[in-house]
Amino acid sequence: MSAATSLAAGLLAGLTRLITGVRARWVCTAPSTAARVYFANHASHLDTLVIWASLPKALRTRVRPVAAADYWGKSRLRRWLATEVLNALLVERSGGSGSREALHSLVTTLKAGDSLILFPEGTRGDGSAVGALRPGLYFVAEQCPDVELIPVHLHNLSRILPKGELLPVPIMGSATFGAPMHLRPGEHRDSFLNRARAAILDLGEGQ
Ligand SMILES: CCCCCCCCCCCCCCCC(=O)OC[C@@H](O)COP(=O)(O)O
């Protein structure tokens, strides 16, 4: 990492903490150096930053956000922020052969020992509900059965920086990390995806 990207990464992590008050709660799990998939509800550009800034600094360089290539590859600034500062993997989200390549790069990354941050809804919602999960998480779980899948519930971040806004409103947000899940033997795709979505929602109960 160059001095400029490392400075930008430090600034982004510090700003994220300042703006969101980022309270990370670890429920039935703790930070780990093992390759993991952190999967969360998605409604704000802050989501990735909050999960990333919640991890101990030493783990941050080993966790790779999965980012939509059509959005984060669009301008030089976005590409730099995503791929250089946050070490994101750019993937196609349009389906077809792009999905096969995306799955391959996710699995290769996990097998190399790095973790992923994944937003299985595939797009930002308005923060009022968690949408249906796309099947990528299931295929990753199938191909990497030993990797811990950690549900994360992000609270309030879409009120701080909603989709389409550029200036954040400083109010408190939080990230709740839940117990690791795995694909169960013989578990059907839709059952697994419903269980994963329910795991995110359960962590947000009472907030
Ligand atoms: C306003 C300034 C905010 C600066 C934020 C810098 C954050 C860099 C984050 C880079 C990696 C982000 C990966 C997020 C996952 C993802 O790619 O979700 C899709 C949305 O993103 C855009 O698609 P959409 O919600 O459909 O508009």
The ligand as an SDF file (V2000), in Angstrom:
LIG
                    3D

 27 26  0  0  0  0  0  0  0  0999 V2000
  -20.1110   10.1640    0.0050 C   0  0  0  0  0  0  0  0  0  0  0  0
  -18.7130    9.6820    0.1060 C   0  0  0  0  0  0  0  0  0  0  0  0
  -18.6170    8.2590    0.4940 C   0  0  0  0  0  0  0  0  0  0  0  0
  -17.1900    7.7210    0.3610 C   0  0  0  0  0  0  0  0  0  0  0  0
  -17.2590    6.2700    0.5780 C   0  0  0  0  0  0  0  0  0  0  0  0
  -16.0180    5.5010    0.1900 C   0  0  0  0  0  0  0  0  0  0  0  0
  -16.3840    4.0720    0.3690 C   0  0  0  0  0  0  0  0  0  0  0  0
  -15.6490    3.1640   -0.5280 C   0  0  0  0  0  0  0  0  0  0  0  0
  -16.3400    1.8200   -0.4790 C   0  0  0  0  0  0  0  0  0  0  0  0
  -15.8400    0.9490   -1.5810 C   0  0  0  0  0  0  0  0  0  0  0  0
  -16.4030   -0.4330   -1.6260 C   0  0  0  0  0  0  0  0  0  0  0  0
  -17.9050   -0.4970   -1.5080 C   0  0  0  0  0  0  0  0  0  0  0  0
  -18.4870   -1.8270   -1.7510 C   0  0  0  0  0  0  0  0  0  0  0  0
  -19.9710   -1.7800   -1.4830 C   0  0  0  0  0  0  0  0  0  0  0  0
  -20.7970   -2.9080   -2.0260 C   0  0  0  0  0  0  0  0  0  0  0  0
  -21.4630   -2.4950   -3.2850 C   0  0  0  0  0  0  0  0  0  0  0  0
  -20.8690   -2.4890   -4.3290 O   0  0  0  0  0  0  0  0  0  0  0  0
  -22.7780   -2.1040   -3.1870 O   0  0  0  0  0  0  0  0  0  0  0  0
  -23.3550   -1.4690   -4.3060 C   0  0  0  0  0  0  0  0  0  0  0  0
  -23.4520    0.0150   -4.0460 C   0  0  0  0  0  0  0  0  0  0  0  0
  -22.2600    0.5220   -3.5080 O   0  0  0  0  0  0  0  0  0  0  0  0
  -23.7680    0.7730   -5.2970 C   0  0  0  0  0  0  0  0  0  0  0  0
  -24.8640    0.2340   -5.9760 O   0  0  0  0  0  0  0  0  0  0  0  0
  -26.3640    0.7520   -5.7480 P   0  0  0  0  0  0  0  0  0  0  0  0
  -26.7110    0.6350   -4.2990 O   0  0  0  0  0  0  0  0  0  0  0  0
  -27.2060   -0.1690   -6.5950 O   0  0  0  0  0  0  0  0  0  0  0  0
  -26.4050    2.1850   -6.1920 O   0  0  0  0  0  0  0  0  0  0  0  0
  1  2  1  0
  2  3  1  0
  3  4  1  0
  4  5  1  0
  5  6  1  0
  6  7  1  0
  7  8  1  0
  8  9  1  0
  9 10  1  0
 10 11  1  0
 11 12  1  0
 12 13  1  0
 13 14  1  0
 14 15  1  0
 15 16  1  0
 16 17  2  0
 16 18  1  0
 18 19  1  0
 19 20  1  0
 20 21  1  0
 20 22  1  0
 22 23  1  0
 23 24  1  0
 24 25  2  0
 24 26  1  0
 24 27  1  0
M  END
$$$$
